[in-house]
Every structure is written in C-alpha cells, then in structure tokens.
C-alpha cells in the first residue's frame, strides 16, 4: 500500500498488488493480494507513515477481506512534519496469507482549512521461513459486518449495530479460539473516567452533562446467546488523549498496535461441531446504578465502541467429526460494588463528586472432547478478574483524579495462560481565562502482561528458542548486528512484558493557536519465561526513554542484559516514533 489518507471517512483504501519483477512477471491486480510463489511460515508487515500540518489522532484498521488483522492509530503531526514506523509479526494469519485476499485499510481522516494534515502511508509485507514449533490456525472466520464485497470496512459500531454472525463450524474442528478487538471512541474514549448514570448532571451548569454508564467496561463474547468469555479492556490513550504533549514522540502504550484478547472456546466444540448454524456475538456492557449504591450490568453503553472478532480453528483429518459432552457453564454475573458522594459549597452548588467502583468475576466452562481417532480429553476455559476504580471530581468538575486497577488470569486446558494487570492514575485540571482554554495533567500507567503456552498471537520468543550460540540479532536503528550471548539460552515457554509510562503535561488553546508541552518517561522490559525451572524469567530486551517537549533527552537499551547503542530518535520534527515490535 502506498496511499494518502486525506478526506477519507467512509472511503478506505482497497489494495493493489504490486509484485516484484520475479513475482508473476510484475503483474498488477487491483484489489487483490496474491500469495508469493515461495514457501513461507512467517509474515511481517512494515507500516510507515509521514504527516505534516494540524490533525487529530485517527483510528486505522487493516483487513484481509472481512477479517481485521491490524488495529492502529496515528500520531498527531506537527507543522514541520513527523514520520513513524511500526513492524508487526503476522504469522497468526498464515491461513489467510496463503490464499488470495482483498486488502482493505480504513483510516478515516478529515481535511479542512484548520485540520490540514494528511497521512501518507506505505505498507509492505515480508515473507520468510524460520524454524518454528508454533502451530497456527487452519481456518479463520470473521466476527464482523463482512462488507468487503462492497469495498467497505467490516467493523461493528456498538451500540447501534448487532455485532453478531452465524456459522456452521467445520465438524472436524479440534481446537477453537476467539480473539476480540475493541476500543472506545467519542463519549467512550475515556470510559474509565465516566460517572454513574444518576450523576451525569452533577455539574451540568458548570461543565455540562458527563458521560455515564460508570467507569467499568466489559467486552463480552456470546455463543448462541450464552456468555463464553469476557475482556476487561486495557485503557488505551491515543496520541491526542489527556494532553497531546505527553505523546511526542513517545506514544501511549499499545496505541500503535491495539492488543486483542483471546478466549478459548474449545469446550464448546461438542455443540459447535453438530453441523448446525451457531451465532457468535460481541457486546459491550457498563453499569446501571439505581442512585442508592445498587448496581447491575447494563445492556448498552455510550457512543461508541468499534469491535470485531475472529474465530481461529485448528482442524483434524478431513471428514472426521468432533463430538463430546455439552459444556458445563458457570458464568455468574460479576460482583459489583459502588458508592458515591456529592458535597456542596457555601452557595449550595455541587462542589465535589467522589465515586468508588469495584468488580470481580469468575468464569468456568468445561466439557469433554472426543476426536475422530477416539481420543478423549477434557477441555476447559477459566477466567478470574478483579477491578477497582476511584474517581474524584472537584472544583465543580474542573479537576478530576482517576485511579484504576484491572487484574486478570485466563487459563485454558491447552496450556495457554495469560496473567495481566493494568494500573492507571490520572490527574487533570481544566481552566479558562481571557479567551484561553487550558489543561494540565499528570499520569502514571502500566501494562503487565505474561503469556504462556499455545497463544494464538506470537509471543516474541520464537527467535530465541530456535537460535544456537553464538548468535547475532539486528535491532532497528543499528547499522551492525548485535551479539546477544556466548552461551545458549534455556527453552522459553512464554513471555512477559512490563511497561510503565509516567509524565506531566499541559495544553493551551488561545486566539493565536494551540500549544502543548509534556515530559514523559517510559520503561519497557521484555522477558522470556523459562519452562524449567518454572517461573524463572530471563530479561531479553529492556529500554528506558524520556522525552521533554518533543525532544528525546534519554534513551538506553539492553539486549539480553548487555547495553547496546540506541538509535537516534531526535526531535519529533523529522524524528522517528518507534514502538517495540511484537
């Protein structure tokens, strides 16, 4: 893809194959991806963007046909221009890459006399073969609006769309996993700062109506109307979020590659493989409150969430039929506790609003699977989740403090395990004076994410597990290969990412323009989790960076415990924004 997204709402890019000289004699086929004439088991994409002018951050979704394969967002450009590159492993979609596909890239942008920035994009794919023991799906089905036949983007918008599809699942499926991709937009972009429905008008005379349905969100997967699993989402902050100056050039965690959540639905296969049609639906829930500290899950939220999903199927021999026992389902409603308090000032006007929200949930789904060769094995999916949120609005709503923590452990009988936590703390103050609008903010946030076993998505440890000693790796921005160790590493059964961002910033909008300043630091550690002895981690990559007012003032990298030189990132004007490949 070599495309400029200008006024592009409702007008996605439709792919054009531009093969190399050896690739089918340099044929060009509009709208179609054709697999390369070589064997491969690994695909990486390189997404490079340049932009100049004034523009909001924008959401971008890449599809192969009806299936979303990459969700990203843009950096906000400057008057002198910026460039960034993101590299992503895509071998989880090998079943798609090996067949002809229509490439659709939806990046809705708006151009007018004020917002002048276009996004000039180049997307390339590299195909290669590497030693691997990682199994990938034989077939992938979309949970999407399936609009590729109309050259349209296939994401659902909820509320509004019925985010449901129906399929006859192949009867020889022996493993099935669903991934959920979801993020809030508009009044749901900062869902973690929302208030209870009964309190949205607490400061209506001062700052207007607040966004409701509480600061809690649950993305749900339903099979035939029954809950099969959930995602309690990571709070994405895009590059225009909170204070834009915080994200120049260090972008918010996952903002360039929004993480998907896996739900193993193998315990449902005795039902799904019966030859009948079955529905898969995505919903987003918040909290309804009764004004007396009573709470229940809502069947809707504010506008809007962009959602899709995928069903990854691992098949047995052709013509075989998987059977077994019906799943035993324990998906009791979450335990919700809320309370809130409003205080008034000397005039009787509302001055502060303090609310607390906590939730916990346990999900267990089990069955017994019988394959065509007579093998019988137990299948299970369990989730344990907790959530707390404190929101304090003071100074009649002009100052807000949010402290939130989400934790979860997901386990599958396949050996897959995901342990995660998302701490978040934000303090913002809005002010107006002499035709000037301003925001000041401080922020702390972290993503702690450990995955073991048979993940659908690559963990990043594959190259380390299949590299003998001595070995050398190429790091982005380094002219020479970097040796990582003189002795072999132990086999790694999983990976752990720990990354933390903290910063402070301000934003001013006046008659003569807008200005944003920021000071943001990030610590990123990528570790391999040993199989034996269990629970022992080995640091594979570490980076510490700090940016002040769009200039990088510190940047240190370590590769398997050895310090290596850092790529020159420079100022955002002409600099390069990078996030570690995953």
Secondary structure, 3 states (H helix, E strand, C coil): CEEEECCCCCCCEECEEECCCCCHHHCEEECCECCCCCCCCEEEEEEEEEEECCCCCCEEEEEECCEEEEEEECCCCCCCCEEEEEEEECHHHHHHHCCCECEEEEECCCCCCCCCCEEEEEEEEEEECCCCCCCCCCEEEEECCCCHHHCCCCCEEECCCCCEEEECCCCCEEEEEEEEEEEECHHHCCHHHCCCHHHCCCCHHHHCCCCCCCCCCEEEEEECCEEEEEECCCCCCCCCCCCHHHHCCCCCCCCCCCCCEEEECHHHHHHHCCCCCEEEEEEEECEEECCCCCEEECCCCCCCEEEEEEEEEEECCCCCCCEECCCEEECCCCEEEEEEEEEECCCCCEEEEEEEEEEEEEEEEEEEEECCCCCEEEEEEEEEEEEEEEEEEECCCCEEEEEEEEEEEEEECCCCEEEEEEEEEEEEEEEEECCEEEEEEEEEEEEEEEEECCCCCCCCCHHHHCCCCCEEECCCCCCCCEEEECCCCCCEEEEEEEEEEEEEEEEEEECCEEEEEEEEEEEEEEEEEECCCCCCEEEEEEEEEEEECCEEEEEEEEECCEEECCCCCCECCCCEEECCCC
